[in-house]
Amino acid sequence: MRIAVSGSIATDHLMVFPGSFAEQLITEMVERVSLSFLADKLEVRRGGVAANICLGLGRLGMRPVLVGAAGIDFSDYGALLREAGVDTSSVRVSETLHTARFVCTTDADQNQIATFYAGAMAEAHRIDLAEVHRRTGGFDLLLVGADDPAAMLRHTATARSLGIPFAADPSQQLARLDMRQIRSLVDGAHILFTNEYESALLRERAGWSEEDVLVRVGTWVTTYGVDGVQIATAGGHRLNVPAVPTADVADPTGAGDAFRAGFLAGLVWQLSYQRAAQLGCALATLVLESVGTQEYMVLTSDLLVRIRRVYGDESAREIEPWLSGRPELV
């Protein structure tokens, strides 16, 4: 089973505000907000949801296909992704624009305020997914992540026409999409990924109830941060998987992407949804403990210790054969 991931490729500018955003908001003035936060730290890192997910898959031994648009400054970034096992041959490199920029400030409560500049990502809609599918020998699942909205819609339509199962992961772009677009991206998805806030926003923007969403997707995976993950299906079945706790949170940016990488790797290995989510949660914790979305190390022994500690020996035994014997990647 081979996975393609479409979505953003970006450079992240990560800042830390030592106070609380909530304490700066005046309820009576929320419609006329004008705030500036003095950040203590700035880290410039490589990121983008599609690149983050692909790198996580690569570090777990997969060879995912990255589908996205990058800028004239992509050369070094592309080399690092290829070294991690990512197929970057389907990345469109702009001749004039720079790679997208993600500017994010995190407060002491791990809340975030972010702005995204598209840059070269605006050219992503020019990528022909059918050609990518043909040239790469085909893939069995396409994750449609946050990207240029026209590209997200085009890739989803192409996946439907080619009969490729797809996972919908609109995430940050929900704020830009209208009802028709959201419904088009979600309807018929094999898997739908959201976090807790995005779950509520998606229902509001799509005009659907939770039941309406579930009858249109195979599986809905919702992440709840420290409260773990819920997996729901149209049949009414719900599975709750606790997070892997850590006392060393450095930066939450990219944890959701790492979860998706672990979860998708579990599906490739034909693990149950429960085991796939457990692997995803363990990988997400590694990202939480590092600054940046791609700076974490993947050590098989460490990953299994975390899984065994939180989920028990049986979980570790079922996941271990897929991790053992793989090179230790960093």
C-alpha positions, -999 to +999 in steps of 0.1 A: +000+000+000+015+033-011+004+067+002+005+101-015+001+133+005-009+166-011-008+198+008+014+226+019+052+228+019+064+257+040+090+274+061+078+279+097+085+310+118+077+299+154+075+323+182+067+320+220+046+344+240+052+339+278+017+350+288-018+338+280-037+350+249-070+346+268-060+371+294-055+398+267-089+394+252-118+417+262-151+400+257-169+432+247-143+440+221-138+406+203-153+421+171-126+448+170-094+430+181-061+449+178-034+431+197+004+428+195+023+401+215+060+405+224+075+371+218+105+358+237+118+333+211+119+328+174+127+296+156+128+293+118+122+257+107+111+237+077+074+226+077+041+225+058+015+198+066+022+176+036+059+177+040+056+170+077+034+140+072+056+126+044+087+130+065+071+112+094+061+084+071+096+083+056+111+079+091+088+050+097+101+032+066+075+043+041+082+059+007+054+084+004+047+106-026+048+143-018+024+163-040+026+201-035+042+233-048+074+248-034+095+279-043+128+287-058+144+281-024+134+244-022+166+228-032+181+221+003+147+213+017+140+188-011+173+171-005+165+166+032+131+151+024+146+127-002+172+116+024+143+107+047+127+085+020+102+110+006+095+109-032+097+146-042+095+140-079+059+153-079+067+186-062+061+216-085+089+241-080+080+277-089+103+297-111+095+330-094+079+326-059+093+315-026+081+286-006+050+293+016+055+309+051+038+298+083+041+324+111+028+310+145+029+323+181+023+299+209+013+311+244+021+296+278-012+275+276-001+260+243-027+280+224-017+293+190-024+322+167-010+317+132-009+333+098-001+315+065+013+332+034+008+310+003+037+320-019+045+292-043+016+272-029-007+293-051+006+272-080-004+239-065-036+238-085-015+234-117-004+199-105-021+171-125-028+143-100-037+119-127-003+123-142+014+119-108-006+087-103+005+073-137+041+084-134+047+070-099+031+037-106+000+045-087-009+049-050-035+033-028-045+063-006-043+100-012-044+124+018-057+158+007-042+182+033-044+220+037-032+235+004-043+261-022-081+256-021-083+251-059-057+224-056-076+207-028-108+206-048-090+195-080-071+167-063-102+154-045-122+154-078-094+135-096-092+109-068-129+103-072-127+100-109-097+075-107-113+056-079-085+063-055-095+062-018-088+096-002-085+110+033-099+146+038-078+168+061-088+204+054-075+217+088-063+253+086-081+259+053-116+255+068-115+292+075-112+299+038-136+274+024-174+279+019-201+254+024-201+239-011-163+235-010-162+218+024-189+194+014-171+186-018-139+179+000-154+157+027-182+137+010-170+102+002-137+104+021-123+071+033-110+090+064-117+125+077-091+141+100-099+171+123-088+184+156-114+193+182-119+229+171-119+220+134-146+194+141-170+220+153-160+245+126-165+219+099-200+211+111-209+248+113-194+257+079-208+226+061-242+229+077-241+193+087-247+176+120-222+150+133-245+123+120-246+140+086-208+139+084-205+103+095-229+089+069-207+106+042-173+094+054-159+060+063-141+070+095-138+103+113-106+107+133-106+137+158-076+147+179-081+162+213-045+172+223-037+159+258-071+141+258-061+118+230-080+107+199-116+097+191-123+075+161-160+074+150-179+055+123-214+058+108-224+026+126-222+044+159-190+028+170-166+051+189-131+043+200-112+066+224-074+063+225-055+082+252-026+104+244+010+095+253+018+120+281+050+139+285+062+165+310+086+180+284+064+199+260+085+222+240+063+232+210+029+217+199+034+227+163+033+197+140+021+171+166-011+166+145+009+159+114+031+134+132-001+117+145-014+114+110+020+099+098+019+072+125-018+065+120-014+061+082+017+039+087-004+017+109-030+014+082-002+005+056+009-023+081-027-034+084-029-027+121-062-021+137-074+015+140-067+013+177-031+003+172-026+028+144-039+056+167-016+044+195+014+046+171+003+080+160-001+093+195+034+081+204+049+098+174+030+130+182+046+131+216+081+130+201+072+162+182+058+179+213+091+174+229+111+193+202+109+228+187+098+226+151+078+201+132+106+179+119+134+181+145+124+150+164+143+117+164+126+083+158+142+055+178+124+022+177+134+013+213+121+046+226+089+045+207+081+010+219+089+020+255+063+048+253+037+025+237+042-002+263+041+022+292+008+038+281-010+010+262+004-022+275+025-052+264+000-064+238+000-031+219+038-031+219+040-067+207+016-061+178+035-029+166+070-040+173+075-064+143+068-034+119+094-012+136+121-038+144+148-042+119+142-008+104+172+016+104+172+041+132+164+074+115+167+108+129 
